[in-house]
Amino acid sequence: MHRVIILVLLLVSFSKSFGQSKIEIFWQDFKSNEVEISKLKGEDQLGRFNKMIKKISLNLSIEFLDELQNQNNLIITSDGNKKLYPLIDSIINTQIKSEIFNFIALRQAIPDFKGFKLNGKELPIEKMTFVPQQMENGLFIIFIFDNESESIDREFLENYGMNTIDYLIGERKFSEEINDFEFIFTKDLETINLSGLASFPLIQLNNYLTKTKETKIKSNLESLILSGKWYIESVKLGSKERTTNKNENWILFYPNGKSEILTDGKKSFEKWSLNNDILSITIDSKQHEFKTDLINNNTIILSSFMDKNTLRIKLKNYK
């Protein structure tokens, strides 16, 4: 059994070093050939780069930053495959200094993006809408294109529709905040019984995702507050900040609206309530209201006003 464990550890270590050596070979190849590659144009340049990057993974590709073919800035993409994001980050983080090229991780949101164009075919976002549906496993979105060109078939819509969403909100956000999706034409709505569902202009997608994420955070806030003991890590009033001893400063919230608070080693039992993102705590018969900003699942910032200054209390849950 001990020998098997050692073999497994060696295999994992070898796999990591093997993957890293592929990245090193890529950058060595790039350094040796970047001047020659820079003299190539358009598809010839991309073909050379993609031949190199696919030696790291067949599911990676390199493309120009935008449709204007800015050949100085290149994107390394995995077409929304989240499992390859750490690999792409490793490639970008180890890139060598170049006076000619700059590599960027994943397709980025392009300001004032109007839609995708290729060889006379166009997917303008003004002709696209979306129907969001909250499912048990996450957000499902149907993207609808009002097709006015017979040259755009379903394959083109699905392939370049994905690129359109990537350039509208960013590849990482697309894959991490939308669980599943489908592209259809307007003419298909009645066939799949969706003509009665509310749809929104595609340009509103980013705002919709932001609000949806905020709503989800707020709905989970109460259960998070009740999840355990919250240590008071620091207190800041105006420009003065004090770091506290977490073992002597903490708050424990109970489901019955009562709380147990320890400050500088002195314990008291108080009352609390939560209304949206406003946390009310009654201390010494006085009600204090704090705006609650959830930073992540183990950090909360409470903010209020005191003596004409902003009071900020940082809580951390170490469970």
KASUL-V16932 format. One record per run of one state. SS is the DSSP state (a for helix, b for strand, c for the rest). FROM is the first residue (numbers start at 1). TO is the last residue. If there is no record, write none. Layout:
# KASUL-V16932
ss=SS from=FROM to=TO
ss=SS from=FROM to=TO
This chain:
# KASUL-V16932
ss=c from=1 to=1
ss=a from=2 to=38
ss=c from=39 to=41
ss=a from=42 to=53
ss=c from=54 to=60
ss=b from=61 to=64
ss=c from=65 to=72
ss=b from=73 to=77
ss=c from=78 to=81
ss=a from=82 to=93
ss=c from=94 to=101
ss=b from=102 to=105
ss=c from=106 to=114
ss=b from=115 to=118
ss=c from=119 to=120
ss=b from=121 to=124
ss=a from=125 to=127
ss=b from=128 to=135
ss=c from=136 to=137
ss=b from=138 to=145
ss=c from=146 to=153
ss=a from=154 to=169
ss=c from=170 to=170
ss=a from=171 to=177
ss=c from=178 to=179
ss=b from=180 to=185
ss=a from=186 to=188
ss=c from=189 to=199
ss=b from=200 to=201
ss=a from=202 to=225
ss=c from=226 to=228
ss=b from=229 to=237
ss=c from=238 to=239
ss=b from=240 to=243
ss=c from=244 to=245
ss=a from=246 to=248
ss=c from=249 to=249
ss=b from=250 to=253
ss=c from=254 to=257
ss=b from=258 to=263
ss=c from=264 to=265
ss=b from=266 to=275
ss=c from=276 to=277
ss=b from=278 to=283
ss=c from=284 to=285
ss=b from=286 to=296
ss=c from=297 to=298
ss=b from=299 to=306
ss=c from=307 to=308
ss=b from=309 to=316
ss=c from=317 to=319
